[in-house]
Amino acid sequence: MAPDATDALAVREKVNKFLKAACSGDIELFKKLAKQLDDGKGLAGTVADVKDGNKRGALIFAAREGKIELCKYLVEELKVRTPLLHAAREGHTATVQYLIEQGADPAIPSASGATALHHAAGNGHVELVKLLLSKGVDVDLQSEAGTPLMWAAGFGQEKAVKVLLEHHANVHAQTKDENNVCPLVSAVATDSLPCVELLAKAGADVNVRTGDATPLLIAAHNGSAGVINCLLQAGADPNLAEEDGTKPIQVAAASGSREAVEALLPVTERIQSVPEWSVDGVIEFVQSEYKREQERAEAGRKANKSREPIIPKKDLPEVSPEAKKRAADAKARGDEAFKRNDFATAIDAYTQAIDFDPTDGTLFSNRSLCWLHLGQAERALSDARACRELRPDWAKGCYREGAALRLLQACPSSPGRFEEAANAFYEGVQINPDNMELVTAFREAVEAGRKVHATNKFNSPSSLS
């Protein structure tokens, strides 16, 4: 090995040991390793400059691990800037309090607008939530993923929701994107009945529209009879339908939840197209319609199979303005078909768009989502990976890959895919750590992996006595 390569490996090893010392909180070892890395900048300059591949320095690791004595040394003696957000993410209340006392601004946001309060609320660190609010942090601070109350509700953190409401958090706040997500919708989507009850009691609008959905439609999709009953008691309208006229009871029947249909039947206006207006009658009718729709989608998939393009290679073609325009037109048709849940038509449109512009990763992402809706995990995975090849720094591409791998978990021919799914979601979290959907998906994938490992362990012959 060349001398410069050997030297580089030696320095990398020293940096790894140095940052591990920061994680452990061993001040003497930390000082010793810092001196070994000092190339003339002095101890403070060296400590400030040494970072890992993700630009994280010693104080970030010390704060994240709650090593308060090392934090004091770095802040008070070496004057390193305070990474309060990292300590807040891990719920280290004492460390956060110390950093605030040393002048750290508790309301400083990340690139996506998330603050320490968002992370504390989303992770259920109630004492930290109280501390931050006592320091004057605005209870309704907005981020790309909403307010702290949305984070708490979205992760089912009942105690955090209660504290935020006690501090007059706005139950009507919405995200700034086109989805207009509010705290109640977040709680319903997570199927957190305690949070739904708290928000409904606080006056949340139980008939609010989020895109094409209402809280009751979302609860019906989840088959959550308890949440449905809570929303109905709070005044939710069971006849508010999706754009295509689909009512909550039909969504509940499609989800296969008998209890949800039982809760909705007495309060829903009769649907004339359903021959028998009973719990069994509604479920049987909706399920048969759903099966016919799947058969039509499968027929469309087979008809379009020959049109699928090859995953783009590294040497991408030059796309003319005219081709880009035609791709955009085809994409628009695909988007409209997707909104109608006509996934086979959407796939055909996105395939046409890809034929015109194979350099657009969004097209592969959209087609991957359509394949997922049709249960075609392998095709969804292929398109997701094509998307990631084109847009490696796009968090949504990671989510698409993870979702496809998650669907493959259920296939007997694809054992162990939960680990790949967790890795894909984690890579997305690394790109956008404030994306709650990615964080939740990662946690669920890890938990699924633990359960499978536990099952394998207890079923393995080697574990028998």
N, C-alpha and C positions, 0 to 999 in steps of 0.2 A: 504494500500500500504506500502511496506517495506521502511524503512528510506532511504536506499541507492538509491532506485528508485525515491523517492520524491526529494532527493537532486539533482539527475541527471536532473530531469525535471526543477527544479528551475534554475540550471546552464544554461540549454539550453534556457530557457526564457530570462535570462540575456544576453546571447550571441546574440539572435535574436534582442533584443532591442539595443544592442551595434552596430550591423551591420546596423540596420535601422537608427541609429543616423549618421553613416558614410554616408549613402545614402542621408540623409537630409542636411548634412553639418553643423549641429548644434554643434559647437566646445565645448561649455560649457557642454551640455548634454553628448557629447561623452567622455569628460574627466571624468565626474561624473561616468558614467557607466564603464569606464575602471578601475577606482579605485576600484569599487565594485568587479571586476573580478581579481584584483591583488592578487596573492597568495604568494607574496614575491619576484617576479621577477623584480619588478619595473614597472613603466608605459610603458617604451619603450619595455621591454621584453614581457609584457602582450599583448600590442597592436600587436606586431610581431607574437605572438603565437596563438592568437584567430582567428580561421577561421571557415567557414561554412563546410558543408559536402563535398563540392567540392574543399576544400583547398583554398578558396578565403578569403583574409584578408580585413581589413578596407580600406587600400589604393586602392585596386582594386575597391571597391564599390564607394569610393569617386571620383576616376578618371573616372570611367564609367559614373557617374552622373554629371561630370563636376564641382564638388565642389572644386574650386581651392584654397580657403582659408584653407580648411581642409587639402588639399594636401600639402600646404606649411607647415602647422603645423607638419604633419606627416614626411615630408621629412627633413625639416630644424631643427626641435627641437627633433624629436624622431629618425631621421636617418633611416626611413623605406625605403626599396628598391622600385624603381619606376616601376609601371606596365603600361608602355606607351601603350602597345598594346590594353589594355582595353579602354583607353581614345580614341584611334584612331578608334576603332570599332564603337564608338558612335559619332564620328565626333567632339569631343571637341577640337577645334584647339588651343584655348588659354591654355588649360590644357596641351596639348601635347607640346606646345612651352615652357611652364614653366618647364615641366619635362626634356626636352632636355637641357634647360639652367642649370638645376641642375645636369647634367651629364648623363642622361639616353641616351643609344645608340638607335637611331631611326631605326637602321637596324637589331636589335636583332629579330630573327625569333621565331615563335612558333614551336612546335614539328613537324609540317608538312611543315615548311619552310616559312609560311606566315608571312609577316612583317606588320608594321603599314601602309606602302604604299599600300600593297595589299588590306587591309581593307578599306582604304580611297578611293581608286580607285573603288572598287566594290560597295561601298555605295554612290558614287558620291559626296564625300566631297571635292570639287575642291580646296578650299582655303587650306585645310589640305594637299592635294596632292602637291600643289605649295610649301607649307612650307617645307615638307619633302624633296622634290627635291632640294630646296635651301640649305638644310643642308647637301647635298652631298650624299643622299641615291641613290643607283644604280637604274636607271629606269627599268632595265631588271632583277631584282632579281627573281630567280626561287623559286617555291614552288611545293608541290605535285600537285597543281591545276594550275600551270603555272605562268606567269609573271603578274605584275600589269595591263598591257594592256589587257591581257586575262580576268582578273577579271572585268575590266571596260566594255569591249566589251560584256562579258557574261551576265552582268546585264543591258545592254543597257544604260550605262552612257555616253551619247554623249559628254558632256563637259569635263569629265575626260579623255575620249579617245583623245579628241583634245589636251588637255594640255600635255598628255604623248607623243603624236606624235610630238608636238612642241619641246619636250625635247629629240627627236630622239629615241623613243622607237622602238625596233626591231619588225617590222610587220611580220617577218618570224619566230619568236620564236615559239617553240613547247613544249608541255609538255614532261616530260621524260619517260612517260609510253608508252605502246604499241599503244595507241590511236593516238599519235602525234597531239593533238589538237593545233590549232593556233588561234590567235586573230580573224581572219576573220570567221573561223568556229564557234567560240563562238558567234560572233555577228549575224551570219546567224541563228544559232540554237535558239537564243533569239528573232529572227524576228525583229531586230532593224535596220531598213533601214538607219537612220542617221549614225549609227556606221559603217554599211557596206559601205556606200558612202565614209566616211572618210578613212577607211582602204584601199579601192580599189584605191582611189586617191593617197594614200601614197605608192602604189606599191605592195600591198599584192598579192600573187599568187592566182588567182581566180580559178585555176584548181588543187589546192593542194589536195592530198589524205589524208583523215583521216579514217584509217581503210579501209572500203570498200566504203566510201562515198566521194563525192566532195561537195563543197559549193552549187553548183546548185542542186544536188540531195537532199540535206537537205532542201533547199528552196522549192523545189518541194513537198517534204513530208509535209512541213508546209502550202503549198498552197499559198505562199507569192508572188503574181504577181509583186509587187513593187521591192522586193529584186531580183527576177528572172531577171527583166528588167535591173536592175543596174548591175548585174553580167554579163549579156550578153553584155551590152555596154562596160564593162571592159575587154571583151575577153574570157569569160567563154565558154567552148566547150559543146554544148547541146547534143553531141553524146557520151560523156564519160559516160560509163554505170557501173552498179554494176557488181560483178563477174559473176552473172548469166545472164548478158546481158540486164538487165532492165535499160531503159533510163529514164532521168528526166521527159519526157513527160508522160511516163507510171506511174511514181510515182505520178505526179500531178493529173492524171486522177483517180488514186486509192484514192487520198485524197479528191476527189470531187470538186476540185477548177477549175471551167470553165475558169476563168481569167488566171490562171497559164497555162492551156493547150493552150489557145489562144496565150499567149506570146511565147510558145515554138514551136508550130506547124510550123510556117514559116521557122524556122532555124534548124529543126530536119530532119535528113535523114529518108526517109520513112521506116517504119517497115513492112516487107512483110507479116507478120502474121496478120496484122490488115486489114480487108477487105475494109473498107471505110476510106480513109485518110482525115478526116475532124475533127473538134472539137467534134461534136456529135458522129462521128464514133469511134474515139479513146476512148472517155469516156465510150460509151456503151460497147465496146469490153473489155476494162480493167475491168470495173465493173462486167461484166458477168463472166470473168475469176476469179476474186476475190471471187465472190459468190460460184463458183464451188470449189475453194480451201478451203473455209470455210466449205462447206459441207463434203469434204474429211476429213478435220481435225476433224469435229464433229463425223464422223463415226469412226475415229481412237480413239477418246476419249472414245466413248462408248465401243469399243472393249477392251480398256485397263482399264476400270473402275474397273473391278474385281481384278486388280492387285495392287491397291493402298494400301500401308501399313498404319498401325495405327501410329498416331503421337507418337514419342518416349516418353517413360516414364523416370522418374528420374533415375531408376536403369537400366543403359544401358548395353547391352551385351558386352562381350569381343570379339573383332574382330580379327581374325587370319590374319597373313601376306598374306596368299593366298586369303582370302576374300577381303582384302583391294586392292590387285592387280586386282582382277576381277571387283571390284567396279570402280577402276580407268579406266579399259578398257571400261566398260559400259559408264562411264562419258564421255570419249573421243568420243564415238559414239554419245552420246547426244549432245556434243558440235558441232560436225560436222553437225548433222541434224539441229541444231539451226541456224548455219550459212547459211544453205540453206532455212531458214524459214519454215522448215518441223517440225512444233511444236509438232504434234501428235507423230511422230517418236521419237523426242527428249524426250517427256514425258515418252514414253515407255522405252527408254534407261536409263533415270534418275531413273525411278521406279526400274529397275533391279539393278542399282547401290545402291539404298537405301536398297533393299533386302539384298545385300551383306554387306553393311556398314551403318546401321541406326544411326551411331554416327556422321556422317559428315554433318554439317549444310549447307555447300556449295551446296550439292545435293538438299536439300529442297529449297534453295534460287533459284537455277537454274530452278527447276521444277515450282516454284511459278511464275517466269518470263514467262515461257511457257504458263501457265494457263492464265496469264494476256493477252498475245497475242491472245489467243483464246476467250477472253471475259468471262472467267470462274472466276469471282471475288471471290466467296466463297471458291473454291478450292485453288485459289492463296493465300487467306488469311490464310487458314488452314496450307499450307506449309510454309508461311512466319512466322507464330507463332511457328511452329515446329523448324524452323531455329533459331529463337530468343531464344527458350528454350535451344537449344544446344550451341548457341554462343551469350549470352546476351550482350557482350561488342563489338559486331560487328555492325558498323554503317549501313552497307549494309542491314542487316537483318531488321533494323528499316525502311529503305527506302522501302524494299519489302512490309512490313506490311502497311505502309502508302499508297503505290501505290494501293494495293488491296482494302483498305478502300476507297480510292479516287474513284475507279471504282464503288464501291458499293453506292456511293453518288447518282448516277444517278438512282438507283433502288427505285421505290415508296415504296417497302416493307422494305427499310433500311433507314428511315429518320434519320438525325442527325449524319451520319457517318463521315461528314467532321471534326467534333470535335475530333473523334478518330484518323482520319488521321493526323490532325495537331499535336496531341499529339505524335504519332509515329514518325513523321518527326522531331519534337522538341527533342525527346529523342535521335535521331540520331545526331542532331546538337550538343547536349550536349557531345556526345562521340567524334565527329569530327567537331568542329565549323568552320573549314576551307573548308568544303565540300560544294562547291557552289550549286551543284545539290540538296542537302538536304536543304540548306538555302532557295533556290528558291521555292522548293516544300512546305516548311513550310509556307512561306509568301503567296503563292497562296492558300493554304488550309485555312489559317486565313482569307484571303480576301473573299473566297467562303463562309465561315461561317458568315462573316459580312453581305454579301448580302442576305443570307437565313434568318438571324435574322431580317434584315430590311424588307424583304418581309413578313415574318410572323407577324411582328409588325403592318404593314399597312393593312394586310388582316384580322387581328384578330378582332372579334366583340368588344372586350373590348377597342379597340383603336378608335372606332367610336364615334362621338359626338352625 
